[in-house]
């Protein structure tokens, strides 16, 4: 087996996640239509810091609810409750899970390359298996989508 650290992605770390709720705007995408995700973030941006029950300044992009070749993507924030959310908001509860965590390095426009390196290169040589639960991107509170500065992490759920 190859060394997964030689896969072209930043060194992996492992985390045990806790249960929490992400709420924000959601849409369905496929691999062919996911170029629309930046527009979803643009629509969500005015809500950041104003979402009822928001916890912290980080933002999250959650891939969940797969159906056939599509998935739901929620651009959101961590919240303490779903009460009081705007009617068009979607929410997802992320249950406790074991994660492989990767830092995306480079412009945010190239995040799809990091995902490809994780799924097509790192995962096959890691000896790990992806769990059938939501994966997410975690953007630091100081993340600037215009400059790409700040920290972006990809949290891939893996089977123990």
VMD Tcl script that builds the backbone (N, CA, C; Angstrom):
set m [mol new atoms 480]
animate dup $m
set s [atomselect $m all]
$s set {name element resname resid chain x y z} {
  {N N UNK 1 A 0.842 -1.183 0.000}
  {CA C UNK 1 A 0.000 0.000 0.000}
  {C C UNK 1 A 0.878 1.234 0.000}
  {N N UNK 2 A 0.461 2.239 -0.772}
  {CA C UNK 2 A 1.183 3.505 -0.827}
  {C C UNK 2 A 0.944 4.291 0.449}
  {N N UNK 3 A 1.794 5.253 0.667}
  {CA C UNK 3 A 1.610 6.168 1.793}
  {C C UNK 3 A 0.551 7.187 1.403}
  {N N UNK 4 A -0.590 7.250 2.148}
  {CA C UNK 4 A -1.630 8.212 1.792}
  {C C UNK 4 A -1.147 9.648 1.827}
  {N N UNK 5 A -0.082 9.935 2.567}
  {CA C UNK 5 A 0.428 11.306 2.624}
  {C C UNK 5 A 1.051 11.716 1.297}
  {N N UNK 6 A 1.343 10.752 0.410}
  {CA C UNK 6 A 1.917 11.058 -0.895}
  {C C UNK 6 A 0.838 11.270 -1.959}
  {N N UNK 7 A -0.388 11.478 -1.553}
  {CA C UNK 7 A -1.509 11.537 -2.484}
  {C C UNK 7 A -1.754 12.912 -3.086}
  {N N UNK 8 A -0.978 13.922 -2.709}
  {CA C UNK 8 A -1.170 15.254 -3.262}
  {C C UNK 8 A -2.103 16.118 -2.455}
  {N N UNK 9 A -2.563 15.642 -1.311}
  {CA C UNK 9 A -3.403 16.459 -0.438}
  {C C UNK 9 A -2.625 16.764 0.827}
  {N N UNK 10 A -3.053 17.809 1.510}
  {CA C UNK 10 A -2.395 18.194 2.763}
  {C C UNK 10 A -2.459 17.025 3.737}
  {N N UNK 11 A -1.530 16.951 4.673}
  {CA C UNK 11 A -1.560 15.853 5.643}
  {C C UNK 11 A -2.923 15.769 6.331}
  {N N UNK 12 A -3.386 14.541 6.486}
  {CA C UNK 12 A -4.684 14.290 7.098}
  {C C UNK 12 A -4.550 14.264 8.616}
  {N N UNK 13 A -5.615 14.682 9.290}
  {CA C UNK 13 A -5.715 14.452 10.726}
  {C C UNK 13 A -7.072 13.798 10.952}
  {N N UNK 14 A -7.215 13.148 12.074}
  {CA C UNK 14 A -8.453 12.447 12.373}
  {C C UNK 14 A -9.125 13.105 13.568}
  {N N UNK 15 A -10.449 13.275 13.465}
  {CA C UNK 15 A -11.230 13.937 14.511}
  {C C UNK 15 A -12.490 13.128 14.779}
  {N N UNK 16 A -12.914 13.129 16.028}
  {CA C UNK 16 A -14.224 12.603 16.389}
  {C C UNK 16 A -15.152 13.793 16.539}
  {N N UNK 17 A -16.120 13.883 15.646}
  {CA C UNK 17 A -17.041 15.010 15.667}
  {C C UNK 17 A -18.169 14.797 16.650}
  {N N UNK 18 A -18.764 15.890 17.076}
  {CA C UNK 18 A -19.919 15.833 17.967}
  {C C UNK 18 A -21.180 16.126 17.158}
  {N N UNK 19 A -22.323 16.016 17.799}
  {CA C UNK 19 A -23.579 16.308 17.135}
  {C C UNK 19 A -23.803 17.822 17.104}
  {N N UNK 20 A -24.161 18.358 15.939}
  {CA C UNK 20 A -24.514 19.766 15.831}
  {C C UNK 20 A -25.396 19.989 14.610}
  {N N UNK 21 A -26.030 21.153 14.576}
  {CA C UNK 21 A -26.985 21.497 13.514}
  {C C UNK 21 A -26.379 22.572 12.614}
  {N N UNK 22 A -26.513 22.374 11.303}
  {CA C UNK 22 A -26.140 23.386 10.317}
  {C C UNK 22 A -27.432 23.842 9.635}
  {N N UNK 23 A -27.599 25.146 9.525}
  {CA C UNK 23 A -28.778 25.700 8.856}
  {C C UNK 23 A -28.344 26.783 7.883}
  {N N UNK 24 A -29.019 26.831 6.749}
  {CA C UNK 24 A -28.717 27.826 5.734}
  {C C UNK 24 A -29.534 27.583 4.487}
  {N N UNK 25 A -29.008 28.011 3.364}
  {CA C UNK 25 A -29.680 27.826 2.080}
  {C C UNK 25 A -29.193 26.545 1.434}
  {N N UNK 26 A -30.110 25.784 0.862}
  {CA C UNK 26 A -29.750 24.522 0.230}
  {C C UNK 26 A -30.348 24.381 -1.149}
  {N N UNK 27 A -29.634 23.650 -1.987}
  {CA C UNK 27 A -30.084 23.331 -3.347}
  {C C UNK 27 A -29.568 21.940 -3.696}
  {N N UNK 28 A -30.205 21.317 -4.689}
  {CA C UNK 28 A -29.736 20.013 -5.184}
  {C C UNK 28 A -28.782 20.240 -6.354}
  {N N UNK 29 A -27.734 19.411 -6.391}
  {CA C UNK 29 A -26.722 19.498 -7.449}
  {C C UNK 29 A -26.325 18.099 -7.883}
  {N N UNK 30 A -25.687 18.027 -9.030}
  {CA C UNK 30 A -25.002 16.819 -9.499}
  {C C UNK 30 A -23.554 17.226 -9.737}
  {N N UNK 31 A -22.713 16.280 -10.095}
  {CA C UNK 31 A -21.328 16.630 -10.412}
  {C C UNK 31 A -21.269 17.564 -11.615}
  {N N UNK 32 A -22.271 17.473 -12.493}
  {CA C UNK 32 A -22.300 18.333 -13.677}
  {C C UNK 32 A -22.827 19.732 -13.368}
  {N N UNK 33 A -23.625 19.892 -12.305}
  {CA C UNK 33 A -24.233 21.194 -12.026}
  {C C UNK 33 A -23.655 21.875 -10.784}
  {N N UNK 34 A -22.669 21.255 -10.133}
  {CA C UNK 34 A -22.157 21.828 -8.879}
  {C C UNK 34 A -21.406 23.147 -9.078}
  {N N UNK 35 A -21.234 23.576 -10.292}
  {CA C UNK 35 A -20.628 24.899 -10.524}
  {C C UNK 35 A -21.568 26.012 -10.039}
  {N N UNK 36 A -22.817 25.659 -9.718}
  {CA C UNK 36 A -23.763 26.632 -9.184}
  {C C UNK 36 A -23.606 26.880 -7.692}
  {N N UNK 37 A -22.747 26.132 -7.021}
  {CA C UNK 37 A -22.581 26.288 -5.566}
  {C C UNK 37 A -22.088 27.682 -5.182}
  {N N UNK 38 A -21.141 28.295 -5.896}
  {CA C UNK 38 A -20.742 29.657 -5.516}
  {C C UNK 38 A -21.913 30.651 -5.496}
  {N N UNK 39 A -22.883 30.502 -6.392}
  {CA C UNK 39 A -24.046 31.389 -6.394}
  {C C UNK 39 A -24.894 31.168 -5.137}
  {N N UNK 40 A -24.963 29.935 -4.658}
  {CA C UNK 40 A -25.677 29.652 -3.416}
  {C C UNK 40 A -25.003 30.373 -2.256}
  {N N UNK 41 A -23.664 30.337 -2.223}
  {CA C UNK 41 A -22.932 31.060 -1.176}
  {C C UNK 41 A -23.181 32.564 -1.263}
  {N N UNK 42 A -23.230 33.093 -2.478}
  {CA C UNK 42 A -23.499 34.533 -2.637}
  {C C UNK 42 A -24.880 34.881 -2.090}
  {N N UNK 43 A -25.856 33.994 -2.314}
  {CA C UNK 43 A -27.206 34.236 -1.800}
  {C C UNK 43 A -27.244 34.125 -0.273}
  {N N UNK 44 A -26.396 33.267 0.298}
  {CA C UNK 44 A -26.395 33.069 1.751}
  {C C UNK 44 A -25.596 34.138 2.493}
  {N N UNK 45 A -24.623 34.730 1.844}
  {CA C UNK 45 A -23.692 35.663 2.500}
  {C C UNK 45 A -24.382 36.751 3.335}
  {N N UNK 46 A -25.476 37.369 2.884}
  {CA C UNK 46 A -26.106 38.414 3.702}
  {C C UNK 46 A -26.664 37.917 5.046}
  {N N UNK 47 A -26.884 36.610 5.169}
  {CA C UNK 47 A -27.429 36.048 6.407}
  {C C UNK 47 A -26.355 35.782 7.467}
  {N N UNK 48 A -25.086 35.670 7.054}
  {CA C UNK 48 A -24.019 35.286 7.972}
  {C C UNK 48 A -23.929 36.303 9.112}
  {N N UNK 49 A -23.955 35.791 10.325}
  {CA C UNK 49 A -23.922 36.626 11.511}
  {C C UNK 49 A -25.296 37.091 11.966}
  {N N UNK 50 A -26.330 36.770 11.175}
  {CA C UNK 50 A -27.687 37.212 11.502}
  {C C UNK 50 A -28.676 36.052 11.612}
  {N N UNK 51 A -28.177 34.828 11.532}
  {CA C UNK 51 A -29.050 33.660 11.582}
  {C C UNK 51 A -29.484 33.424 13.028}
  {N N UNK 52 A -30.788 33.289 13.286}
  {CA C UNK 52 A -31.243 33.034 14.653}
  {C C UNK 52 A -30.566 31.792 15.245}
  {N N UNK 53 A -30.014 31.936 16.444}
  {CA C UNK 53 A -29.354 30.816 17.115}
  {C C UNK 53 A -27.963 30.496 16.599}
  {N N UNK 54 A -27.384 31.376 15.758}
  {CA C UNK 54 A -26.057 31.095 15.204}
  {C C UNK 54 A -25.031 30.951 16.311}
  {N N UNK 55 A -24.157 29.946 16.151}
  {CA C UNK 55 A -23.073 29.704 17.087}
  {C C UNK 55 A -21.746 29.857 16.354}
  {N N UNK 56 A -20.925 30.788 16.772}
  {CA C UNK 56 A -19.614 30.977 16.173}
  {C C UNK 56 A -19.674 31.696 14.837}
  {N N UNK 57 A -18.486 31.980 14.313}
  {CA C UNK 57 A -18.381 32.707 13.063}
  {C C UNK 57 A -18.007 31.847 11.876}
  {N N UNK 58 A -17.825 30.544 12.091}
  {CA C UNK 58 A -17.467 29.661 10.987}
  {C C UNK 58 A -18.684 29.433 10.098}
  {N N UNK 59 A -18.425 29.135 8.841}
  {CA C UNK 59 A -19.478 28.745 7.913}
  {C C UNK 59 A -19.184 27.335 7.431}
  {N N UNK 60 A -20.230 26.675 6.946}
  {CA C UNK 60 A -20.128 25.264 6.560}
  {C C UNK 60 A -20.810 25.041 5.226}
  {N N UNK 61 A -20.215 24.199 4.411}
  {CA C UNK 61 A -20.844 23.703 3.202}
  {C C UNK 61 A -21.043 22.215 3.395}
  {N N UNK 62 A -22.296 21.762 3.457}
  {CA C UNK 62 A -22.596 20.366 3.775}
  {C C UNK 62 A -23.171 19.659 2.556}
  {N N UNK 63 A -22.579 18.518 2.204}
  {CA C UNK 63 A -23.100 17.645 1.152}
  {C C UNK 63 A -23.895 16.545 1.846}
  {N N UNK 64 A -25.193 16.467 1.546}
  {CA C UNK 64 A -26.047 15.512 2.247}
  {C C UNK 64 A -27.220 15.096 1.363}
  {N N UNK 65 A -28.060 14.213 1.893}
  {CA C UNK 65 A -29.300 13.770 1.251}
  {C C UNK 65 A -29.117 13.340 -0.207}
  {N N UNK 66 A -28.211 12.376 -0.459}
  {CA C UNK 66 A -28.029 11.931 -1.841}
  {C C UNK 66 A -29.284 11.225 -2.378}
  {N N UNK 67 A -29.541 11.438 -3.644}
  {CA C UNK 67 A -30.626 10.761 -4.375}
  {C C UNK 67 A -30.125 10.500 -5.772}
  {N N UNK 68 A -29.939 9.254 -6.112}
  {CA C UNK 68 A -29.412 8.926 -7.435}
  {C C UNK 68 A -28.060 9.577 -7.630}
  {N N UNK 69 A -27.935 10.404 -8.678}
  {CA C UNK 69 A -26.655 11.069 -8.938}
  {C C UNK 69 A -26.628 12.503 -8.401}
  {N N UNK 70 A -27.627 12.872 -7.582}
  {CA C UNK 70 A -27.653 14.232 -7.048}
  {C C UNK 70 A -27.471 14.230 -5.533}
  {N N UNK 71 A -27.171 15.396 -5.013}
  {CA C UNK 71 A -26.994 15.576 -3.573}
  {C C UNK 71 A -27.471 16.974 -3.215}
  {N N UNK 72 A -27.791 17.165 -1.947}
  {CA C UNK 72 A -28.141 18.494 -1.472}
  {C C UNK 72 A -26.887 19.135 -0.904}
  {N N UNK 73 A -26.694 20.403 -1.207}
  {CA C UNK 73 A -25.588 21.171 -0.648}
  {C C UNK 73 A -26.214 22.307 0.137}
  {N N UNK 74 A -25.826 22.425 1.414}
  {CA C UNK 74 A -26.316 23.499 2.269}
  {C C UNK 74 A -25.154 24.415 2.610}
  {N N UNK 75 A -25.289 25.685 2.253}
  {CA C UNK 75 A -24.340 26.724 2.661}
  {C C UNK 75 A -24.922 27.304 3.943}
  {N N UNK 76 A -24.227 27.098 5.075}
  {CA C UNK 76 A -24.846 27.499 6.323}
  {C C UNK 76 A -23.890 27.777 7.452}
  {N N UNK 77 A -24.478 27.894 8.624}
  {CA C UNK 77 A -23.752 28.136 9.865}
  {C C UNK 77 A -24.262 27.162 10.922}
  {N N UNK 78 A -23.481 27.028 11.969}
  {CA C UNK 78 A -23.885 26.193 13.094}
  {C C UNK 78 A -24.917 26.961 13.915}
  {N N UNK 79 A -26.016 26.273 14.292}
  {CA C UNK 79 A -27.065 26.904 15.076}
  {C C UNK 79 A -27.413 26.036 16.286}
  {N N UNK 80 A -27.985 26.676 17.300}
  {CA C UNK 80 A -28.376 25.957 18.509}
  {C C UNK 80 A -29.757 25.324 18.373}
  {N N UNK 81 A -30.575 25.843 17.464}
  {CA C UNK 81 A -31.930 25.347 17.271}
  {C C UNK 81 A -32.392 25.714 15.865}
  {N N UNK 82 A -33.407 25.000 15.392}
  {CA C UNK 82 A -33.977 25.337 14.087}
  {C C UNK 82 A -35.178 26.271 14.236}
  {N N UNK 83 A -35.554 26.597 15.456}
  {CA C UNK 83 A -36.679 27.505 15.688}
  {C C UNK 83 A -36.303 28.918 15.263}
  {N N UNK 84 A -37.226 29.575 14.584}
  {CA C UNK 84 A -37.021 30.959 14.186}
  {C C UNK 84 A -36.245 31.141 12.893}
  {N N UNK 85 A -35.892 30.056 12.220}
  {CA C UNK 85 A -35.150 30.182 10.967}
  {C C UNK 85 A -36.068 30.692 9.859}
  {N N UNK 86 A -35.523 31.421 8.897}
  {CA C UNK 86 A -36.340 31.854 7.759}
  {C C UNK 86 A -36.965 30.638 7.061}
  {N N UNK 87 A -38.163 30.796 6.516}
  {CA C UNK 87 A -38.882 29.662 5.918}
  {C C UNK 87 A -38.114 28.923 4.825}
  {N N UNK 88 A -37.308 29.609 4.054}
  {CA C UNK 88 A -36.604 28.929 2.949}
  {C C UNK 88 A -35.311 28.246 3.392}
  {N N UNK 89 A -34.963 28.365 4.657}
  {CA C UNK 89 A -33.746 27.716 5.157}
  {C C UNK 89 A -33.932 26.204 5.247}
  {N N UNK 90 A -32.841 25.507 5.043}
  {CA C UNK 90 A -32.751 24.052 5.212}
  {C C UNK 90 A -31.818 23.803 6.395}
  {N N UNK 91 A -31.981 22.668 7.026}
  {CA C UNK 91 A -31.079 22.328 8.128}
  {C C UNK 91 A -30.749 20.848 8.074}
  {N N UNK 92 A -29.634 20.505 8.680}
  {CA C UNK 92 A -29.212 19.115 8.784}
  {C C UNK 92 A -28.520 18.943 10.131}
  {N N UNK 93 A -28.807 17.823 10.785}
  {CA C UNK 93 A -28.133 17.487 12.033}
  {C C UNK 93 A -26.968 16.568 11.679}
  {N N UNK 94 A -25.776 16.975 12.059}
  {CA C UNK 94 A -24.599 16.137 11.857}
  {C C UNK 94 A -24.396 15.348 13.149}
  {N N UNK 95 A -24.539 14.042 13.042}
  {CA C UNK 95 A -24.411 13.157 14.199}
  {C C UNK 95 A -22.929 12.908 14.498}
  {N N UNK 96 A -22.607 12.444 15.731}
  {CA C UNK 96 A -21.206 12.135 16.045}
  {C C UNK 96 A -20.639 11.158 15.013}
  {N N UNK 97 A -19.453 11.442 14.555}
  {CA C UNK 97 A -18.848 10.672 13.464}
  {C C UNK 97 A -17.335 10.767 13.562}
  {N N UNK 98 A -16.638 9.782 13.002}
  {CA C UNK 98 A -15.184 9.830 12.898}
  {C C UNK 98 A -14.858 10.413 11.519}
  {N N UNK 99 A -13.952 11.396 11.488}
  {CA C UNK 99 A -13.641 12.108 10.251}
  {C C UNK 99 A -12.150 12.082 9.934}
  {N N UNK 100 A -11.857 12.053 8.636}
  {CA C UNK 100 A -10.531 12.390 8.123}
  {C C UNK 100 A -10.661 13.857 7.701}
  {N N UNK 101 A -9.781 14.698 8.203}
  {CA C UNK 101 A -9.883 16.143 7.964}
  {C C UNK 101 A -8.688 16.602 7.136}
  {N N UNK 102 A -8.987 17.331 6.072}
  {CA C UNK 102 A -7.972 17.823 5.154}
  {C C UNK 102 A -8.073 19.330 5.045}
  {N N UNK 103 A -6.944 20.008 5.039}
  {CA C UNK 103 A -6.949 21.451 4.806}
  {C C UNK 103 A -6.805 21.691 3.313}
  {N N UNK 104 A -7.735 22.485 2.770}
  {CA C UNK 104 A -7.626 22.872 1.358}
  {C C UNK 104 A -6.608 23.998 1.275}
  {N N UNK 105 A -5.648 23.849 0.391}
  {CA C UNK 105 A -4.625 24.875 0.195}
  {C C UNK 105 A -4.745 25.407 -1.220}
  {N N UNK 106 A -4.740 26.714 -1.337}
  {CA C UNK 106 A -4.857 27.328 -2.653}
  {C C UNK 106 A -6.162 28.078 -2.767}
  {N N UNK 107 A -6.414 28.639 -3.958}
  {CA C UNK 107 A -7.631 29.432 -4.150}
  {C C UNK 107 A -8.884 28.572 -3.989}
  {N N UNK 108 A -9.945 29.173 -3.476}
  {CA C UNK 108 A -11.188 28.435 -3.250}
  {C C UNK 108 A -11.731 27.896 -4.571}
  {N N UNK 109 A -11.417 28.553 -5.667}
  {CA C UNK 109 A -11.887 28.085 -6.978}
  {C C UNK 109 A -11.314 26.720 -7.342}
  {N N UNK 110 A -10.262 26.286 -6.652}
  {CA C UNK 110 A -9.664 24.978 -6.949}
  {C C UNK 110 A -10.046 23.910 -5.929}
  {N N UNK 111 A -11.072 24.156 -5.106}
  {CA C UNK 111 A -11.439 23.177 -4.083}
  {C C UNK 111 A -11.877 21.845 -4.696}
  {N N UNK 112 A -12.431 21.883 -5.909}
  {CA C UNK 112 A -12.833 20.623 -6.549}
  {C C UNK 112 A -11.622 19.723 -6.792}
  {N N UNK 113 A -10.449 20.311 -7.037}
  {CA C UNK 113 A -9.233 19.510 -7.215}
  {C C UNK 113 A -8.840 18.829 -5.917}
  {N N UNK 114 A -9.048 19.513 -4.792}
  {CA C UNK 114 A -8.755 18.896 -3.493}
  {C C UNK 114 A -9.708 17.738 -3.248}
  {N N UNK 115 A -10.989 17.932 -3.557}
  {CA C UNK 115 A -11.955 16.838 -3.402}
  {C C UNK 115 A -11.569 15.648 -4.276}
  {N N UNK 116 A -11.165 15.906 -5.507}
  {CA C UNK 116 A -10.764 14.818 -6.403}
  {C C UNK 116 A -9.550 14.084 -5.848}
  {N N UNK 117 A -8.570 14.820 -5.324}
  {CA C UNK 117 A -7.385 14.178 -4.753}
  {C C UNK 117 A -7.760 13.320 -3.555}
  {N N UNK 118 A -8.692 13.788 -2.746}
  {CA C UNK 118 A -9.122 13.005 -1.573}
  {C C UNK 118 A -9.826 11.729 -2.022}
  {N N UNK 119 A -10.825 11.863 -2.883}
  {CA C UNK 119 A -11.652 10.721 -3.273}
  {C C UNK 119 A -10.945 9.752 -4.218}
  {N N UNK 120 A -10.178 10.288 -5.157}
  {CA C UNK 120 A -9.594 9.414 -6.181}
  {C C UNK 120 A -8.177 8.959 -5.870}
  {N N UNK 121 A -7.470 9.685 -5.006}
  {CA C UNK 121 A -6.088 9.319 -4.716}
  {C C UNK 121 A -5.908 8.911 -3.263}
  {N N UNK 122 A -6.251 9.785 -2.325}
  {CA C UNK 122 A -6.009 9.483 -0.915}
  {C C UNK 122 A -6.839 8.300 -0.425}
  {N N UNK 123 A -8.151 8.353 -0.625}
  {CA C UNK 123 A -9.030 7.321 -0.079}
  {C C UNK 123 A -8.677 5.922 -0.567}
  {N N UNK 124 A -8.436 5.704 -1.854}
  {CA C UNK 124 A -8.123 4.343 -2.301}
  {C C UNK 124 A -6.847 3.749 -1.686}
  {N N UNK 125 A -5.878 4.588 -1.334}
  {CA C UNK 125 A -4.631 4.052 -0.775}
  {C C UNK 125 A -4.574 4.137 0.750}
  {N N UNK 126 A -5.599 4.724 1.347}
  {CA C UNK 126 A -5.569 4.961 2.795}
  {C C UNK 126 A -5.922 3.743 3.626}
  {N N UNK 127 A -6.612 2.779 3.026}
  {CA C UNK 127 A -7.113 1.661 3.811}
  {C C UNK 127 A -8.401 2.014 4.546}
  {N N UNK 128 A -8.929 3.211 4.316}
  {CA C UNK 128 A -10.154 3.675 4.970}
  {C C UNK 128 A -11.330 3.562 4.005}
  {N N UNK 129 A -12.535 3.594 4.571}
  {CA C UNK 129 A -13.751 3.616 3.766}
  {C C UNK 129 A -14.593 4.804 4.188}
  {N N UNK 130 A -15.163 5.488 3.221}
  {CA C UNK 130 A -16.051 6.610 3.520}
  {C C UNK 130 A -17.339 6.079 4.133}
  {N N UNK 131 A -17.834 6.772 5.141}
  {CA C UNK 131 A -19.107 6.425 5.758}
  {C C UNK 131 A -20.231 7.093 4.980}
  {N N UNK 132 A -21.394 6.494 5.021}
  {CA C UNK 132 A -22.542 7.010 4.280}
  {C C UNK 132 A -23.285 8.044 5.124}
  {N N UNK 133 A -22.607 9.132 5.431}
  {CA C UNK 133 A -23.166 10.243 6.199}
  {C C UNK 133 A -22.659 11.539 5.567}
  {N N UNK 134 A -23.235 12.685 5.924}
  {CA C UNK 134 A -22.824 13.939 5.287}
  {C C UNK 134 A -21.340 14.267 5.486}
  {N N UNK 135 A -20.753 14.797 4.435}
  {CA C UNK 135 A -19.402 15.363 4.529}
  {C C UNK 135 A -19.565 16.866 4.488}
  {N N UNK 136 A -18.562 17.584 5.003}
  {CA C UNK 136 A -18.718 19.031 4.999}
  {C C UNK 136 A -17.392 19.754 4.862}
  {N N UNK 137 A -17.524 21.011 4.426}
  {CA C UNK 137 A -16.411 21.955 4.384}
  {C C UNK 137 A -16.616 22.891 5.567}
  {N N UNK 138 A -15.545 23.212 6.255}
  {CA C UNK 138 A -15.616 24.155 7.376}
  {C C UNK 138 A -14.714 25.338 7.033}
  {N N UNK 139 A -15.317 26.532 6.960}
  {CA C UNK 139 A -14.600 27.757 6.627}
  {C C UNK 139 A -14.371 28.545 7.905}
  {N N UNK 140 A -13.139 28.955 8.155}
  {CA C UNK 140 A -12.823 29.701 9.371}
  {C C UNK 140 A -13.596 31.016 9.410}
  {N N UNK 141 A -13.739 31.560 10.619}
  {CA C UNK 141 A -14.472 32.821 10.794}
  {C C UNK 141 A -13.832 33.957 10.007}
  {N N UNK 142 A -12.516 33.882 9.775}
  {CA C UNK 142 A -11.831 34.948 9.039}
  {C C UNK 142 A -11.704 34.645 7.543}
  {N N UNK 143 A -12.388 33.589 7.064}
  {CA C UNK 143 A -12.287 33.233 5.655}
  {C C UNK 143 A -12.873 34.339 4.790}
  {N N UNK 144 A -12.134 34.725 3.750}
  {CA C UNK 144 A -12.582 35.756 2.816}
  {C C UNK 144 A -12.774 35.100 1.447}
  {N N UNK 145 A -14.025 34.938 0.995}
  {CA C UNK 145 A -14.245 34.258 -0.277}
  {C C UNK 145 A -13.702 35.012 -1.484}
  {N N UNK 146 A -13.515 36.310 -1.366}
  {CA C UNK 146 A -12.981 37.082 -2.495}
  {C C UNK 146 A -11.492 36.843 -2.678}
  {N N UNK 147 A -10.748 36.778 -1.561}
  {CA C UNK 147 A -9.305 36.565 -1.662}
  {C C UNK 147 A -8.911 35.110 -1.463}
  {N N UNK 148 A -9.820 34.312 -0.875}
  {CA C UNK 148 A -9.496 32.919 -0.583}
  {C C UNK 148 A -8.637 32.774 0.652}
  {N N UNK 149 A -8.432 33.872 1.394}
  {CA C UNK 149 A -7.598 33.774 2.595}
  {C C UNK 149 A -8.439 33.263 3.753}
  {N N UNK 150 A -7.782 32.612 4.689}
  {CA C UNK 150 A -8.461 31.949 5.789}
  {C C UNK 150 A -8.332 30.450 5.600}
  {N N UNK 151 A -8.851 29.702 6.541}
  {CA C UNK 151 A -8.697 28.247 6.514}
  {C C UNK 151 A -9.964 27.566 6.026}
  {N N UNK 152 A -9.786 26.605 5.132}
  {CA C UNK 152 A -10.882 25.761 4.666}
  {C C UNK 152 A -10.485 24.322 4.941}
  {N N UNK 153 A -11.349 23.607 5.642}
  {CA C UNK 153 A -11.113 22.194 5.928}
  {C C UNK 153 A -12.229 21.368 5.311}
  {N N UNK 154 A -11.865 20.199 4.828}
  {CA C UNK 154 A -12.833 19.233 4.306}
  {C C UNK 154 A -12.886 18.093 5.305}
  {N N UNK 155 A -14.086 17.820 5.826}
  {CA C UNK 155 A -14.307 16.785 6.826}
  {C C UNK 155 A -15.016 15.621 6.149}
  {N N UNK 156 A -14.256 14.559 5.908}
  {CA C UNK 156 A -14.780 13.356 5.235}
  {C C UNK 156 A -15.103 12.313 6.289}
  {N N UNK 157 A -16.377 11.886 6.401}
  {CA C UNK 157 A -16.717 10.864 7.386}
  {C C UNK 157 A -16.145 9.520 6.952}
  {N N UNK 158 A -15.517 8.837 7.881}
  {CA C UNK 158 A -14.943 7.532 7.561}
  {C C UNK 158 A -15.442 6.489 8.551}
  {N N UNK 159 A -15.489 5.263 8.097}
  {CA C UNK 159 A -15.906 4.157 8.953}
  {C C UNK 159 A -14.783 3.882 9.950}
  {N N UNK 160 A -15.161 3.538 11.187}
  {CA C UNK 160 A -14.106 3.259 12.191}
  {C C UNK 160 A -13.295 2.029 11.849}
}
mol reanalyze $m
mol bondsrecalc $m
mol representation Tube
mol addrep $m
